[in-house]
Amino acid sequence: MENTYQYCNSLTKYSRLKTREVKVGKVGIGGNNPIRVQSMTITNTMDTEATVAEAMRMVDAGCELVRITAPSIKEAHNLKNIKDELYIRGYDVPLIADIHFTPNAAEIAAQIVEKVRINPGNYTDRKQFQVIEYTDSAYQEEIERIRDRFVPLIRICKRYKTAIRIGVNHGSLSDRIMSRYGDTPLGMVESGLEFVRICEREKFYNIILSMKASNPVVMVQANRLLAAKMMETEKVYPIHLGVTEAGEGEDGRIKSAIGIGTLLEDGIGDTIRVSLTEKPENEIPVAKSIVSRYLERTNHNAINEIGTQVINPYEFKRRQSFVINNIGRENPPRVIIDISRQSNFEVDDIAQIGYKYKNDKWNILDQAADYIYVSNKPNDFEIPSGLSSIQNAEIWKNEKNYYPLFSLEEYSKNNIKKSNVLNFVTVDSSNLSDEIFDKIKNDSALVLILETENKHGMAEQRRFIFKLIEADIAVPIIIKRNYSRLDSNQLLIDSSIDIGALLIDGLIDGIWLESNQSPKTINKTSFGILQATRSRITKTEYISCPSCGRTQFDLQEVTAKIRKETEHLKGVKIGIMGCIVNGPGEMADADYGYVGTGKGTIALYKGQNVVKKNIAENDAVHALIDLIKEHGDWVEN
Ligand code: SF4
């Protein structure tokens, strides 16, 4: 395979991709600057007092740049009042105007704030959802039309030293881009680069780029491709990272951490925003937790470079491992939970991980762990069917659904008793040798439990797996990571990134998180990571926007209501969007959409099509349920 992974400096030695420095007011982004943390207000931009108060809370929480929506000229003008008021109160944080569809508003905002964010999918294009066959010359004519509309903004930005973020969203690519590239990572990158070329012809380089999607896999692939394309040229612009419409609570945090963290692991990303359907100040601690992982990353234990390219980093393909018991190949990644610390190993322990005993029978929930690790505890407890148990090899007895765990040394002994079906063998990913590969190569009853002590552990484990692929060894891999020293918040962030980054590339067959948190927390986090990477769908997926000045209803409250009614609908994707202008595009691949259209009115979508309009907000959740029923996706709870 050709060497397509030159999207970062190194896949094994942590270092940040060197980008140009862009000044956004007093804050430098890219170059040698730290990774910046930013967020966006959710108030009405015309409500100066509320927007100023919210921006101050964001800054107090550690937000370094504040973005504010400017849907029309009047909001763009009001940015001046907001800026002045913040300054009077001692806050000179750089402001960013968020623009969709309104070049006029952008041109006003660019004279007031330090950065303007435009969306190339809608800066000059109105989406008609048309597929048009473009000849090269027709395509070029379209670009010229964009140029005419975009150049005035560039010239204002040059004069006022205002930066521009060319912010591409997977869900709002123009018809032109969709017709030529589809909604692919390449389409996203080209959408941004078309605007970059126009800037460069004007000798304007104060550019930051972003490639966002609600699906972390797409978001990661697009940013890798963007970095790779820029590395082929002389100008590598700073990259802003974020997962759009990530949602709320743990799910939103996990999705954001996976998308953003996977790229930061490889040194890509100069500024980040964690978009949550919550107050914007809640986003900042999450963003800081993500960034904190990289503050002292450069001094990690050395990992040898990877020589041969073995996967395509811009396309998802699951590694083809053996099937052993219910692990590997097309089986969903498995979840192992350590319950050996639970004192008695009882029904209550199993209930925490998805097996409820009621009326003399076991009820198995969608998020039920697949294996428990019991260490040296004897098998005197009848485990429910569907669950298997892992015991240390020294006490293991060959009974149904009990499997042994060996160290590599133990497993290498000739006279040791093994299972004919499934043996787990623990290996540290720094321990990579031909000798090990020879031992495991043709064993069709072996699953590797891959551990790491390296600070840059994901990269070390990835290298180990790449070497297995290179050597054509199809042994299934379970990733084990130890987070015993972390609180539940950092556990969520660290495990999402360490494990999510490997799932994004389809490299692993299961996960085993060690932590002092309860089995219930660990189980929930494990399934959350699998859901966010779409490796194993076990619950409803919510794609909800963070809301902004365009939103005319309480998005958090409505999201909570919808969640309460629908969270048992495994596999259904529901978009909850604050506005009609961006919502339908942004929710991209949702099955159903709940979109605000005006004060107190909602439209409902089936896929990308609006099917019910002008529904009163009070009736809208029930109307959504009816719509799901009509399409046969409803099940009773
Ligand atoms: S979809 Fe949500 S965050 Fe995006 S512009 Fe509309 S209301 Fe604002």
Residues whose N, C-alpha, C, O or C-beta is under 5 A from the ligand:
A	BS01	SF4	C545 P546 S547 C548 R550 T551 M577 G578 C579 N582 G583
